[in-house]
Amino acid sequence: MTVTLGFAIRGFGGTIPLAYQYVPLLVSALLLGVPHGAVDHLVLPRSRGKPITRRSLAFVGGLYLLIGGGYAFVWFLSPALAFALFILVTLLHWGQGDVYALVELTDASHLSTRRIRASTALVRGGLPMVIPLVAFPEQYRFVAATLIGAFDPRAVGALDWVFTPEVRLAVAVGFGLLIATTLGAGYRRAVRTDGVRPWLIDAGETLSLFAYFGLVPPILAIGLYFPLWHSLRHILRTMLLDDVAASALSDRSTGRAFWRFTRDAAPLTAGAFIVLGAVALAVPETPTTVPDAVGVYLVFIAVLTLPHVVVVSLLDRQLDLWSPQRLSRSGT
C-alpha cells in the first residue's frame, strides 16, 4: 500500500497543494495521533495488573510536567538544538514502536539479540526521519524553518550544513549500509531459527516504507504515517493491556475496543489542547499562516513526545522487551 500510494502521488507530478498536504497532520490532532499518547497514565499499571491509583497518575503527570516542561524551555533557549532533539527522539521512538510490533505480532525470531533489535529500531525510525532529508531537502529545511522560526527565524541557519549535498550523500550511504546489514543479519538468523516468514514481513515493510518516504512529499508522508502507522500500532498495544478492550478484540468487536480506548483517551486529549493553546500563546512569533500554525502544533507534539517516550520505554522494560529472558523466548 505504501509503495502504491507513493507512485500514485508521483503520478500527479508531486503537485498536491501544500495546504492539502497538511490536512492529515492536522486531522491527527483529534484522530489517532494525539490520542495515542493520552492513555499513558493507564498503561503502566495495566501492564503490571495493578489498579489505577493517585500515585500512578501523579507519577505520569510528574513526568509530563518535568520532562515536557524542561524540553519546552529548550525550545526558547536554543530552538535549533530543540529541533534536532525532536528528530532524534522521534526516530528512536518510532523505531522502538516497530520493534515491539515485530516481536509481539510476528514472533520475529530473527530479532534475537539486543544489537539487531537496536539496529532494527534505528532503521525503522530512520526511514521517516532520514529518507526525506535525502529525497526532499528543500521541504525538510522548510519544516525545520517553520518550527524553529516560531522562536527565532534566524536560528535555522545553524542547521544549514545538514542540507548540503555532501552531508546528504554521506547520510544516504551510511543509512543504506545500515539497512542492508540489518536485514542481512536478520536473514541469517531467520534461516537458522526457521523464521523466514517474519523476516519477510520485516523486510517487506522496511522496503515499502523506504519507497514511500522516498516518493511521497514529507509533510504528507509524515501526516499519514504518524496516525495510520505509528499511532494505530501503539493504540493496539494499549488495547491489549486493557482487559476490557482485549476481550472485545478477541471477540472481534473492534468497534467496542476502539470505543473503550476513545473513552479512556478523551480526558487527556482534551487537556492536551490546553497545552497546545499555551504553546501557541507562548511562542515569540505569532503564527499567521497555515504552515506557521502547523509548526506550533509540531512543537506541541515534540513537547509531549519526550515524556511519552519515557513511558513507553518503561512499558518496554515492564514487558521485558529488551531483556535476556525475553530474547530467549524469541528464538535464541
N, C-alpha and C positions, 0 to 999 in steps of 0.2 A: 504493500500500500504506500509506503513512504517513497519508494522509487517511482511508482506511477504518478503520485502527486507531484514529485519533483519535475518529471518530464512534462507533465501537463502544464505546470506553471512556466517552464521554459518554452513550451509551445505557444504561449501567449506573448512570448518575447520579453518576459520579465517586466511587462508594462503595467502590472497591477498598481493602481494609485497608492501612494504611501498611506493616505488616510485609511484606506480599506485594509492595508496590511496590519494596522494597529488594532483592528476590531477584535480578533481572537484574544489578544493580550488583555484588552480592556474587559472583555467578557469574563476572562479568568478571575477577575476580582470577585465575582459572585459565583461563578460556576467552576467548581473543582479546584481552581488554583489557590486562592487564599483559604478556602475552607479546608483544604487537605491538611493544613497545619493547625487548624482550630480545635483539634481534639488532643493536642499534646498533653494537656493536663489529665487526660484519662488513660493514655496508652501504657504508661509505666506501671501504675497499679494493676491494670488489667493483665499485663504480661506476667505479673507476679501472682495473679489470682487473689489479689487483696482488694478490699473496698476502697472507694474514693474517700479520702479524708481531707480535713482542712490542712493538715500538714503537707500532704501530697500536692494539693492545689497551691499552697504557699510556695513550695519548692519550685514548681514550674513557673509560677508568677515571678518569683525572685530571679530566676534565670533570664526571663524576658526583660525584666526591668534593668538588671545589672549589665548583662551581656549586650542586649539590644540597645540599651541606653548608652553604654560605653562606645559601641560601634557607631551609633548616630553622632556622637561627639567627634569621632574621627572624620566624618564627612565634612564637618565645619572646619576642622584643623587642616586637613590635607585631603581634599576630595579626589585627587588623582590616586593617592595611595588607597583610599577607601574603595574606589572603583576597581583597582587591581585586586584587592582583597575579596571583593564581591565576586569577581570572575573565578578566583582560586577556590573560594568556599563553595560556590555553586558547582564548579567542576567536581570537587570531591564529594559533595552531597549527592548530586545526580548519579555519580559513579557508584556510590555505596548503595543507592536505591536499586540500581540494576543488578548489582551483585546479589543483593538479597533476593530479588525476583528469580534470578537464575538458580540460586541454591535451593530456594524453597519451592518454586513452582516447576522446575525442570529436573531437580535432583542432579545437578551438574557435577558429576564425579570428576570431570577434568579440572575443576577448580579445587584441587586437593591440597594446596599449600597456601600459606598466608601470602607468599610472594606472588603467585599467579592471581590470587584474588585481588591483591593490591594493584597489580598491573592491569587487570581487567577493569577495576574501578577507574583507573586513570584513562584507559581507552574509552570506556562508556561515557564518563563525564567530559572527556576531552572532545568527543565528537561534536556536541552542540557549542562548545566554547572555543575550540581551536580551528575546526574546519571553516567556519565563517570568516575568521581572521585571514585565512589564506585565500579563500574564494571571493570574499566581498570586503576588502579592506576599507573602502570608502564608507560603506554603510556601517561597518564596525566602528570606525572612528566617529561617525555621526552620532551613533548611540552613546559612545563614551563622552563626546562633547555635550550631548543633551543632559546626561546625568551630572557630569562634573560642572557644567555650566550653570546649574541651579545654585551652585555655591560660589564658583569663581570661573567665569568664562575663559580666563587666560590659562588656567591650570592644566587644561588638556594638552598643552604643548609639552608637558613633561613626559607624555607617553608617545610623542611622535615617532621616536626611534623604533617603537614596536611595529609600526606600519610600513617600515622601509622594505623594499624588495629583498634585501639581504637577510633580514631577520625573518621575514615570512618564508623564504626558501629554507632557512635552517629549521624553522618550526615544522614545515611540511615534511622535510626529510626525517627529522627526529621522530615526529609523530607517526609517520608511515612505518618506520622501523619498529616502533613500539607496538603498533597494531600487528605487524607481521610476526614479530617474535612472540607476542602474547597468544595469538591464535595458533601459531606453530607449536608452542609448548603445550597448549591446551589439547591440540590434536594428538600429540604423542601420549599424553596421559589418558585421553579418551580411548585410544586403541588398547592401552594396557588394562583399562578398567571396564571394557565393553560398554563405554558410554558415548558412542559416536553420535547418537541421535541428539542428546542435549548439546553436544558441541556444535552440531549442525544448526541448531536453533540459535546458539550464541553467535556463531559466525554469520548466519543469515541476517540476524538483527543488526550486528555490527556493520556489515557491508551495506545493508539497506539504509541505515542511519547515516553512514558515510556519504552515500549518494544523495540522500535527502538534504543534508546540510550543505553539500556542495552545489546543489541545484536551486534550492528554494531561497529567496532573499531572507536574510537572517531575522528581520523583525517579524515577518510572517512565520518563518520556520520555528522560532522560539515560542511565538504566540500560540501555535498549535501543539508543539511538543510539551510545553510546561503543563497545561491542564490534561491533555489527552494521553500522554505517555507517563511522565513522571508522577503527576498528582494522582491520576487514576490508579496507578500501581500502589502508591502509598496508601490511598484510601482503602484498597482491597486488603492491604496488610493490617490496617487498623480494624477493619471489619472482622478479620479472622481472630483478633484478640478479644472481641466482644462476643460473649456467649449468645446474646440475642441475635445479633447480626449474622454470626457464624451459623447459627441454626437456620436462619432464613435462607442463607446461601446454600446450605446443604439440602434444603427443601426446594431449591431452585426458585425461590421467591426473591429475585433480585430487587424488585421494587420495594419490598418491605425492608430489605437490608439497607438500601440507599436512604429510605425514609428515616430509619433509625440513625444512620450517620448524619443526615441533614439536621435532625433534631439535636444531636449531640454537638454539632459544629456551629449551629446558629448563634448562640450567645457570643462566642468569641469572634466569630466572623463579623458580627455587628460591632463588637468592641474594636476590632481591627480598623474599621472605618473611622473611628475616633482618632486612632493613631495616625491614619492617613491624613485626616484633616489637620492634625497638629503638625505633621511634616510639611504639608503644603503651606501652612501659615509661617513656619519657622525658616524655610529656605530664604536666603537673601534675595534671590532673583525670582520675582513673582511670575509664575507660568502664565503665558498669554496665548500659546498655540497648543495644538494637539500634541506635537512632539514634546513640548515643554511639560505638559500635564502628564504624559506617559513617563517622562523622565522622573518626575516626582514620584509617580506610582512605583517605578522600579527601585528608587531609593528606599521607599517604604518596604518593598519586598526584601531588599537587601537587609534592612534593619531587623526584619522578622526572621530572615533565613538563618542568621548565625545562631541564635538560641535554639531554633528548630533543629539545626544540625546537632547541637549538643544533646537534645532529647532523643533524636534518632540514634545517635552514637551510643547513648545509654541503653536504648532499646536493643541495639545490636549486641551489646555486651550481655544484657539480660538473656537474650536468646542464644548466647554462645556462638554468634555467627563467625567470629574470628578465633575461637579458642581451639586448642588441640583436640578437645573432646568432640567438638562439632565437626572438625575436619576429619576425624577418624570415622564419623558416621557418614561422611560424604564420599567415601571411597578410598581413603588412604589405607 
